[in-house]
């Protein structure tokens, strides 16, 4: 019943074409495979085992890589938020937030942005500061070159373009060019999303990188203050 009511409410938005889905993982995957939706809005509470939503996000990414996922949370909790993003979600939305923001959330995610409110970003910052990132990221079969992977690792540590240039013995102009190529290859539009890429590809534990938390705190402070929720990635920039 809640799924039907939600679908009916969103259908009132003229920019959306809503397809109601069953609430079991198999039914959702069959629908995703058939319809290839731009955005899949899934509940964290499914008629499946406890980690059903996390597994479903990964399966949606495999079944339909172009589909972006928003996870609908009953409560905005640290574990559920970090697990959703680590699995590959592009946004999280808590049921306690004003419903009018849900349409904006879906539209922003459809446009390639990341959606999380200030508190949820802080959960990610905490997670980033704990295990941080591995000394190497997968690149042999991935989209990034070895040098681009080095730049991503530096961004994940919270280094500025000048600091990256000094560490890698490059010019700042070269670092910016690398960042633009990284943005294009990963299909992202901000340093925050580059950090999320590194976060999702993190492997073995590594000492905490507190500069990353400080750098990303600046990005978190740019979330629109009136409703304390909004897209993180606003425009393509390498600065």
C-alpha positions in Angstrom: 0.0 0.0 0.0 2.8 2.4 0.9 4.5 1.7 -2.5 1.3 2.5 -4.4 0.7 5.7 -2.4 4.2 6.8 -3.1 3.9 6.1 -6.8 0.7 8.0 -7.0 2.1 11.0 -5.2 5.2 11.1 -7.5 3.1 10.6 -10.6 1.6 14.0 -10.0 5.0 15.5 -10.9 4.8 16.1 -14.7 8.5 15.5 -15.3 8.3 11.9 -14.1 7.0 8.7 -15.7 6.5 6.4 -12.7 6.6 2.7 -12.9 5.3 0.9 -9.8 7.4 -2.1 -8.8 6.9 -5.2 -6.6 8.8 -5.1 -3.3 10.8 -8.3 -3.7 14.3 -8.3 -5.1 13.5 -10.7 -8.0 10.6 -8.6 -9.1 12.5 -5.4 -8.9 15.4 -6.7 -10.9 13.1 -8.1 -13.6 11.5 -4.7 -13.9 14.8 -2.9 -14.0 16.1 -5.3 -16.8 12.9 -4.6 -18.8 12.4 -0.9 -18.4 16.0 0.4 -17.8 14.8 3.3 -15.6 16.9 6.5 -15.1 16.3 6.3 -11.4 15.3 3.4 -9.1 13.8 4.5 -5.8 14.1 1.6 -3.4 13.2 1.2 0.2 15.8 0.0 2.7 13.1 -2.3 4.1 12.4 -5.1 1.6 10.7 -8.4 1.9 14.1 -10.0 2.0 17.0 -10.6 4.4 18.5 -7.8 6.4 21.0 -6.8 3.7 18.6 -7.1 0.9 18.7 -3.4 0.0 22.5 -3.4 -0.2 22.6 -6.5 -2.4 19.9 -5.1 -4.6 21.8 -1.9 -5.2 24.8 -3.9 -6.5 22.6 -6.1 -8.6 20.9 -3.1 -10.2 24.3 -1.6 -11.1 25.2 -4.9 -12.8 21.8 -5.3 -14.5 21.4 -1.7 -15.6 24.6 0.4 -15.1 22.9 3.6 -16.4 20.2 3.4 -13.7 21.0 5.6 -10.7 19.7 4.5 -7.3 18.1 6.5 -4.5 17.5 4.6 -1.2 14.5 5.6 0.9 15.4 5.3 4.6 13.0 5.0 7.5 15.7 6.6 9.7 18.8 8.4 8.7 21.4 6.2 10.5 25.1 6.1 10.1 25.3 2.4 9.0 22.5 2.5 6.5 23.7 5.7 4.9 27.3 4.5 4.5 26.3 1.0 3.3 24.0 2.5 0.7 26.7 4.7 -0.8 29.4 2.0 -0.5 27.1 -0.3 -2.5 26.7 2.3 -5.2 23.7 4.4 -4.4 23.7 7.9 -5.8 21.4 9.4 -3.1 19.6 8.7 0.2 16.4 10.2 1.3 14.8 9.8 4.8 11.1 9.5 5.2 11.2 12.1 7.9 12.2 14.8 5.4 9.5 16.9 3.6 8.0 15.0 0.8 8.3 18.0 -1.6 12.1 17.4 -1.5 11.8 13.9 -2.8 10.9 15.0 -6.3 13.9 17.4 -6.2 16.1 14.6 -5.0 15.1 12.3 -7.8 15.5 15.0 -10.4 19.0 15.9 -9.2 20.1 12.2 -9.1 18.7 11.8 -12.7 20.9 14.7 -13.7 24.0 13.0 -12.4 24.3 14.6 -9.0 24.6 13.1 -5.5 21.9 13.7 -2.9 22.5 13.6 0.8 21.7 16.1 3.6 24.3 17.6 5.9 23.9 15.0 8.7 24.3 12.1 6.1 27.4 13.7 4.7 28.8 13.8 8.2 28.3 10.1 8.4 30.3 9.6 5.2 33.0 11.9 6.6 33.3 9.8 9.7 33.5 6.6 7.6 36.1 8.2 5.4 38.2 9.2 8.4 38.2 5.7 9.8 39.4 3.1 7.3 40.3 5.8 4.7 41.6 4.3 1.5 43.9 1.6 0.3 47.4 2.4 -0.9 46.3 1.4 -4.4 42.9 1.6 -6.1 41.8 -0.9 -8.9 43.0 0.5 -12.2 44.4 -2.3 -14.3 41.0 -3.2 -15.8 39.3 0.0 -14.8 38.8 3.3 -16.5 41.7 5.2 -14.8 45.4 5.1 -15.7 48.0 4.6 -13.0 48.7 8.3 -12.8 45.0 9.2 -12.6 44.7 6.7 -9.8 47.5 8.5 -8.0 45.5 11.8 -8.3 42.3 10.1 -7.1 44.2 8.9 -4.0 45.5 12.4 -3.3 42.0 13.9 -3.7 40.7 11.2 -1.2 43.3 12.3 1.3 42.0 15.9 1.0 45.0 17.4 -0.7 44.6 20.6 -2.7 45.7 20.9 -6.4 49.0 22.5 -5.3 49.7 19.8 -2.7 48.9 17.1 -5.3 51.3 18.8 -7.8 54.1 18.9 -5.2 53.6 15.3 -4.1 53.5 13.9 -7.7 56.0 16.4 -9.1 53.6 17.9 -11.6 52.4 21.4 -12.4 49.0 22.6 -11.0 47.8 22.9 -14.6 48.6 19.3 -15.3 46.8 18.2 -12.1 43.7 20.1 -13.3 43.9 18.4 -16.6 44.1 15.0 -14.9 41.1 15.9 -12.8 39.0 16.9 -15.8 39.9 13.6 -17.5 39.0 11.7 -14.2 35.6 13.5 -14.0 34.9 12.5 -17.6 35.9 8.9 -17.2 34.0 8.3 -14.0 31.0 10.3 -15.1 31.2 12.6 -12.1 31.1 16.4 -11.6 32.9 17.2 -8.3 35.7 16.2 -6.0 33.1 14.9 -3.6 32.0 12.3 -6.1 35.7 11.4 -6.8 36.1 10.7 -3.1 32.9 8.5 -3.1 34.5 6.6 -6.0 37.5 5.9 -3.8 35.3 5.2 -0.9 33.4 2.5 -2.8 36.7 1.0 -4.1 38.4 1.0 -0.7 40.0 -2.3 0.2 42.5 -3.0 3.0 42.6 -0.7 6.0 44.8 2.3 6.0 45.6 4.9 8.8 42.9 7.6 9.2 43.3 10.6 6.8 41.9 13.5 8.8 42.6 16.1 6.0 40.0 14.3 3.9 37.4 15.0 6.5 38.4 18.6 6.8 38.3 19.1 3.0 34.9 17.4 2.6 33.5 19.3 5.6 33.8 22.4 3.3 31.8 20.6 0.6 29.2 19.6 3.2 28.8 23.2 4.3 27.8 24.1 0.8 24.6 22.0 1.0 21.6 24.4 0.7 20.8 25.5 4.3 17.0 26.2 4.2 15.9 22.5 4.1 19.3 21.1 5.1 19.2 18.9 2.0 20.3 19.1 -1.5 22.7 17.9 -4.3 26.4 17.9 -3.5 27.7 17.9 -7.1 26.6 21.2 -8.6 28.9 21.7 -11.6 32.0 20.3 -13.2 35.0 21.9 -11.6 38.6 20.8 -11.1 39.5 23.4 -8.5 
